[in-house]
Amino acid sequence: MSRLPRAAALHVGEFAVGVVVAYAAVGGAFALSQAIWPVLAVALVMIGLAVAAEVHWGPQATGLVAGLVATSLVAAGLFAVFSLLIYRLN
């Protein structure tokens, strides 16, 4: 039996962990501050951590890195737009 299914399952699990960590960090920053700049700062920190993990561990951390980067960017954009919308409605 090849190791491809096991490796794929490992990357999917890493992706899920990356998504949860990034969303919790960016969502937590939004919940505490409800401002744009802390949310963007936390997203940039998460992307920096993802880049550091990719450089350090290489292809073994690809799922984690993909989850962190994608979710950090999407969540930061979502919360920034939401914050601007609330500000504009007031």
MIGUBA-92816 format. One record per residue: residue in one letter; residue number from 0; z, y, x negated of N, C-alpha, C in turn. Coordinates in pm, whole numbers, plus 50000, padded with zeros to 5 digits. Layout:
MIGUBA-92816
- code, pos, n_w, n_v, n_u, ca_w, ca_v, ca_u, c_w, c_v, c_u
- a, NUM, Z, Y, X, Z, Y, X, Z, Y, X
...
//
This chain:
MIGUBA-92816
- code, pos, n_w, n_v, n_u, ca_w, ca_v, ca_u, c_w, c_v, c_u
- m, 0, 50000, 49882, 49914, 50000, 50000, 50000, 50000, 50124, 49910
- s, 1, 49920, 50222, 49948, 49913, 50342, 49866, 50033, 50433, 49893
- r, 2, 50053, 50524, 49802, 50166, 50616, 49815, 50129, 50742, 49892
- l, 3, 50006, 50753, 49937, 49963, 50873, 50006, 50044, 50902, 50133
- p, 4, 50066, 50805, 50220, 50145, 50838, 50341, 50286, 50888, 50308
- r, 5, 50348, 50827, 50207, 50483, 50870, 50170, 50481, 51012, 50113
- a, 6, 50383, 51040, 50029, 50372, 51174, 49970, 50342, 51277, 50078
- a, 7, 50257, 51242, 50172, 50225, 51335, 50281, 50348, 51362, 50366
- a, 8, 50424, 51258, 50395, 50546, 51275, 50474, 50646, 51362, 50400
- l, 9, 50654, 51348, 50270, 50745, 51429, 50190, 50704, 51576, 50196
- h, 10, 50575, 51604, 50185, 50528, 51743, 50192, 50550, 51803, 50330
- v, 11, 50533, 51725, 50434, 50559, 51774, 50570, 50707, 51806, 50587
- g, 12, 50793, 51722, 50535, 50936, 51748, 50542, 50975, 51872, 50464
- e, 13, 50916, 51889, 50345, 50942, 52010, 50267, 50894, 52134, 50341
- f, 14, 50778, 52123, 50405, 50725, 52236, 50482, 50822, 52274, 50593
- a, 15, 50876, 52175, 50663, 50970, 52202, 50772, 51096, 52270, 50719
- v, 16, 51145, 52225, 50605, 51263, 52289, 50545, 51231, 52433, 50507
- g, 17, 51113, 52455, 50448, 51073, 52590, 50411, 51062, 52682, 50531
- v, 18, 51009, 52631, 50641, 50996, 52710, 50763, 51133, 52749, 50817
- v, 19, 51224, 52654, 50822, 51359, 52682, 50875, 51433, 52783, 50788
- v, 20, 51425, 52765, 50656, 51496, 52856, 50565, 51438, 52996, 50574
- a, 21, 51306, 53008, 50572, 51243, 53140, 50577, 51270, 53210, 50710
- y, 22, 51258, 53137, 50819, 51280, 53199, 50950, 51427, 53240, 50966
- a, 23, 51518, 53159, 50917, 51660, 53194, 50926, 51690, 53317, 50842
- a, 24, 51633, 53326, 50724, 51659, 53442, 50637, 51599, 53570, 50695
- v, 25, 51473, 53565, 50735, 51408, 53685, 50787, 51466, 53721, 50924
- g, 26, 51490, 53622, 51009, 51551, 53648, 51139, 51693, 53701, 51126
- g, 27, 51765, 53649, 51030, 51900, 53700, 51005, 51901, 53845, 50959
- a, 28, 51805, 53878, 50873, 51794, 54018, 50828, 51761, 54109, 50945
- f, 29, 51674, 54063, 51035, 51640, 54144, 51152, 51759, 54156, 51246
- a, 30, 51831, 54047, 51266, 51946, 54050, 51357, 52055, 54143, 51305
- l, 31, 52073, 54146, 51174, 52179, 54230, 51118, 52141, 54377, 51109
- s, 32, 52015, 54405, 51080, 51977, 54544, 51056, 51891, 54605, 51165
- q, 33, 51806, 54527, 51228, 51709, 54571, 51327, 51627, 54689, 51275
- a, 34, 51591, 54680, 51147, 51507, 54779, 51083, 51397, 54705, 51007
- i, 35, 51293, 54778, 50971, 51176, 54715, 50909, 51199, 54683, 50762
- w, 36, 51256, 54775, 50687, 51264, 54758, 50542, 51349, 54640, 50498
- p, 37, 51465, 54615, 50555, 51539, 54495, 50514, 51464, 54365, 50544
- v, 38, 51392, 54364, 50655, 51314, 54245, 50691, 51204, 54221, 50588
- l, 39, 51133, 54326, 50552, 51029, 54313, 50450, 51086, 54278, 50314
- a, 40, 51203, 54333, 50281, 51266, 54301, 50153, 51305, 54153, 50146
- v, 41, 51362, 54102, 50254, 51400, 53960, 50256, 51275, 53872, 50249
- a, 42, 51168, 53912, 50318, 51044, 53835, 50311, 50989, 53833, 50169
- l, 43, 50994, 53945, 50100, 50947, 53949, 49961, 51035, 53865, 49869
- v, 44, 51164, 53863, 49895, 51254, 53778, 49816, 51222, 53630, 49840
- m, 45, 51196, 53595, 49966, 51162, 53455, 49995, 51031, 53416, 49929
- i, 46, 50934, 53505, 49927, 50807, 53476, 49861, 50828, 53464, 49710
- g, 47, 50913, 53548, 49655, 50946, 53536, 49512, 51013, 53404, 49479
- l, 48, 51103, 53360, 49566, 51167, 53229, 49546, 51065, 53115, 49555
- a, 49, 50970, 53130, 49647, 50867, 53027, 49662, 50778, 53021, 49538
- v, 50, 50742, 53135, 49485, 50661, 53138, 49363, 50738, 53078, 49247
- a, 51, 50866, 53111, 49236, 50948, 53054, 49129, 50959, 52903, 49142
- a, 52, 50973, 52853, 49265, 50980, 52708, 49287, 50848, 52641, 49251
- e, 53, 50737, 52704, 49286, 50607, 52647, 49253, 50584, 52644, 49102
- v, 54, 50624, 52748, 49034, 50609, 52752, 48888, 50699, 52649, 48822
- h, 55, 50820, 52636, 48872, 50916, 52544, 48810, 50885, 52398, 48839
- w, 56, 50864, 52363, 48964, 50845, 52223, 49001, 50700, 52182, 49018
- g, 57, 50609, 52276, 49027, 50467, 52243, 49036, 50429, 52180, 49169
- p, 58, 50339, 52083, 49164, 50285, 52024, 49287, 50388, 51950, 49372
- q, 59, 50501, 51917, 49315, 50602, 51845, 49394, 50665, 51933, 49502
- a, 60, 50656, 52064, 49486, 50719, 52156, 49583, 50617, 52229, 49668
- t, 61, 50496, 52177, 49677, 50390, 52247, 49749, 50424, 52266, 49897
- g, 62, 50479, 52166, 49961, 50514, 52179, 50103, 50620, 52285, 50126
- l, 63, 50721, 52287, 50041, 50827, 52386, 50052, 50772, 52527, 50033
- v, 64, 50687, 52542, 49933, 50629, 52674, 49904, 50541, 52721, 50020
- a, 65, 50459, 52632, 50073, 50372, 52669, 50185, 50455, 52712, 50306
- g, 66, 50563, 52640, 50334, 50649, 52676, 50447, 50718, 52810, 50426
- l, 67, 50768, 52833, 50306, 50837, 52959, 50278, 50743, 53079, 50286
- v, 68, 50628, 53068, 50220, 50537, 53183, 50214, 50480, 53214, 50352
- a, 69, 50428, 53114, 50420, 50364, 53139, 50549, 50464, 53192, 50651
- t, 70, 50579, 53131, 50660, 50677, 53173, 50760, 50737, 53308, 50727
- s, 71, 50760, 53335, 50599, 50813, 53467, 50560, 50718, 53578, 50601
- l, 72, 50590, 53559, 50574, 50493, 53663, 50608, 50478, 53679, 50759
- v, 73, 50467, 53569, 50830, 50448, 53576, 50975, 50572, 53632, 51044
- a, 74, 50690, 53585, 51005, 50813, 53633, 51068, 50837, 53780, 51036
- a, 75, 50811, 53821, 50912, 50829, 53962, 50878, 50734, 54049, 50958
- g, 76, 50610, 54008, 50971, 50515, 54083, 51052, 50556, 54088, 51198
- l, 77, 50601, 53975, 51251, 50644, 53969, 51390, 50762, 54060, 51417
- f, 78, 50863, 54054, 51332, 50981, 54137, 51352, 50952, 54284, 51325
- a, 79, 50862, 54314, 51232, 50826, 54454, 51206, 50753, 54512, 51327
- v, 80, 50660, 54439, 51382, 50589, 54487, 51501, 50685, 54500, 51619
- f, 81, 50772, 54404, 51635, 50871, 54408, 51743, 50961, 54531, 51728
- s, 82, 51004, 54558, 51605, 51090, 54673, 51579, 51016, 54804, 51608
- l, 83, 50891, 54812, 51567, 50813, 54933, 51595, 50788, 54950, 51744
- l, 84, 50767, 54840, 51814, 50745, 54847, 51958, 50870, 54896, 52029
- i, 85, 50985, 54844, 51991, 51110, 54890, 52053, 51135, 55036, 52021
- y, 86, 51107, 55076, 51896, 51125, 55215, 51858, 51032, 55305, 51939
- r, 87, 50912, 55260, 51961, 50812, 55341, 52034, 50847, 55352, 52182
- l, 88, 50907, 55248, 52240, 50942, 55251, 52381, 51061, 55343, 52409
- n, 89, 51144, 55363, 52310, 51260, 55451, 52329, 51212, 55589, 52319
//
